[in-house]
Amino acid sequence: MRNTSRILISLLALLLLLAACVPITPPETASAEPEQPRLNVFTMGNVIANHIYNIAGDNITINRLVAQGSDPHHFEPTPGDITKLAEADIVFIRGATQPQVVRARIGAIVGDVDKVVLLAASIDPAEYILDDHGAIDLHLGGDPGFVLAYVEVIRDTLVERDPDNAADYQANYDNYTARIQELDAAIHAVTASIPEENRQLLSYHNSFGYFARRYGYTILGSIQPHDFSEPSAHDVAEIIDLLREKELPAIFGSSFTPSSVMDQISRESGVPIVMLNDDDLPGVPGDLEHSYINMRVQNMTLISEALGGDPSLLEGIETRNVPDIE
């Protein structure tokens, strides 16, 4: 009997020890509803993804169909991309060219056309720039006014579909739009510091139309034809003559389109090449300054230095992403 008592006492002590080591979930925690999954958001490339991140932060999952460092002009969706899109809650697209046709096609993939959101929906088509062949210039990000239209659509969409985080989206929107407006004012100031006769641009890829219109530059032309081929020998000769006639300080190239023809034009004209970004962002995703604003500041610094302006007027612009410094 005495041994039985000792065994019972030992078992009781062991149970008490285990009870002390294992946390007991209170009833209200045990019955709490599971956390809602984050919205699964898709977009095409780096710049628009960055606008989305500046409004949403880590409240959503952002997927880019065009990887960092890839050329969006030649993007072709793979079967894997189409499979991924079918899992999207929202797909943000620019929607400047045949918007309703594109929206319907992507809507068929994701199973609901209402998941496809057109960022350019509020932009008057009369504001688009057309090239010599009647095609819309899609480099709208060169005009911060269009970027402000984009981010308003992003905010409104996220607030509607994820109201629990609406306060975050609104606060980030307020901060981001203030920074874009500050960037816009600084670019105007830097442009004013450039001698008027130097406010002329000849680029390899035709991507600075909206930038030139907003800030008062003259586009003299582009080297690459609209079909992305190399220029003919006749075109190259005309471009070299133009550079010599205008005495331009620089040719502006794109990081996506290195070209031996552009190198030839530079050698024969004596005009140096300045490489800019129009679709890629500095650094890699996750860097504090992997941002649209930093891309524009870096580009404008190079343009200003090449054309005789004062790049110091860009100092003080906050280039980090909003969610990274909150």
KAMO-V219908 format. One record per residue. N is the residue number from 1. NEAR is the number of other C-alpha atoms within 12 Angstrom. Layout:
N|NEAR / N|NEAR
This chain:
1|7 / 2|8 / 3|9 / 4|10 / 5|11 / 6|12 / 7|13 / 8|14 / 9|14 / 10|14 / 11|14 / 12|14 / 13|14 / 14|14 / 15|14 / 16|13 / 17|13 / 18|13 / 19|12 / 20|11 / 21|10 / 22|10 / 23|9 / 24|12 / 25|10 / 26|9 / 27|8 / 28|9 / 29|10 / 30|10 / 31|9 / 32|11 / 33|9 / 34|8 / 35|7 / 36|14 / 37|14 / 38|22 / 39|29 / 40|29 / 41|38 / 42|36 / 43|39 / 44|36 / 45|34 / 46|36 / 47|42 / 48|43 / 49|41 / 50|46 / 51|44 / 52|48 / 53|40 / 54|45 / 55|42 / 56|39 / 57|33 / 58|23 / 59|29 / 60|30 / 61|23 / 62|33 / 63|31 / 64|33 / 65|34 / 66|26 / 67|23 / 68|25 / 69|25 / 70|21 / 71|24 / 72|26 / 73|23 / 74|14 / 75|16 / 76|15 / 77|19 / 78|12 / 79|12 / 80|12 / 81|24 / 82|21 / 83|16 / 84|24 / 85|34 / 86|25 / 87|23 / 88|35 / 89|33 / 90|40 / 91|47 / 92|45 / 93|38 / 94|37 / 95|30 / 96|32 / 97|25 / 98|18 / 99|24 / 100|21 / 101|16 / 102|22 / 103|30 / 104|23 / 105|23 / 106|35 / 107|29 / 108|20 / 109|27 / 110|27 / 111|22 / 112|21 / 113|24 / 114|23 / 115|33 / 116|37 / 117|39 / 118|37 / 119|37 / 120|34 / 121|26 / 122|24 / 123|23 / 124|12 / 125|20 / 126|10 / 127|21 / 128|24 / 129|29 / 130|22 / 131|22 / 132|14 / 133|11 / 134|11 / 135|17 / 136|24 / 137|28 / 138|31 / 139|34 / 140|39 / 141|40 / 142|37 / 143|35 / 144|35 / 145|28 / 146|35 / 147|37 / 148|34 / 149|27 / 150|40 / 151|43 / 152|32 / 153|32 / 154|44 / 155|37 / 156|26 / 157|32 / 158|38 / 159|26 / 160|19 / 161|24 / 162|27 / 163|19 / 164|19 / 165|26 / 166|23 / 167|20 / 168|27 / 169|38 / 170|30 / 171|22 / 172|35 / 173|36 / 174|21 / 175|25 / 176|42 / 177|31 / 178|21 / 179|31 / 180|39 / 181|23 / 182|26 / 183|35 / 184|32 / 185|23 / 186|31 / 187|40 / 188|29 / 189|23 / 190|33 / 191|36 / 192|24 / 193|25 / 194|29 / 195|20 / 196|18 / 197|20 / 198|28 / 199|32 / 200|37 / 201|41 / 202|42 / 203|41 / 204|43 / 205|38 / 206|37 / 207|41 / 208|42 / 209|35 / 210|31 / 211|37 / 212|32 / 213|24 / 214|24 / 215|31 / 216|26 / 217|28 / 218|24 / 219|28 / 220|26 / 221|31 / 222|35 / 223|44 / 224|29 / 225|21 / 226|23 / 227|16 / 228|19 / 229|14 / 230|22 / 231|25 / 232|15 / 233|15 / 234|12 / 235|20 / 236|29 / 237|21 / 238|21 / 239|34 / 240|31 / 241|20 / 242|25 / 243|31 / 244|21 / 245|14 / 246|22 / 247|23 / 248|32 / 249|32 / 250|35 / 251|42 / 252|44 / 253|36 / 254|29 / 255|26 / 256|24 / 257|33 / 258|25 / 259|25 / 260|18 / 261|26 / 262|39 / 263|25 / 264|23 / 265|34 / 266|32 / 267|19 / 268|20 / 269|27 / 270|20 / 271|28 / 272|25 / 273|32 / 274|31 / 275|28 / 276|33 / 277|41 / 278|44 / 279|38 / 280|37 / 281|39 / 282|31 / 283|20 / 284|16 / 285|25 / 286|19 / 287|17 / 288|24 / 289|28 / 290|31 / 291|39 / 292|42 / 293|44 / 294|33 / 295|33 / 296|40 / 297|40 / 298|33 / 299|34 / 300|42 / 301|31 / 302|29 / 303|41 / 304|36 / 305|25 / 306|30 / 307|33 / 308|26 / 309|28 / 310|25 / 311|29 / 312|22 / 313|26 / 314|33 / 315|20 / 316|15 / 317|28 / 318|28 / 319|31 / 320|31 / 321|37 / 322|36 / 323|28 / 324|22 / 325|16 / 326|15
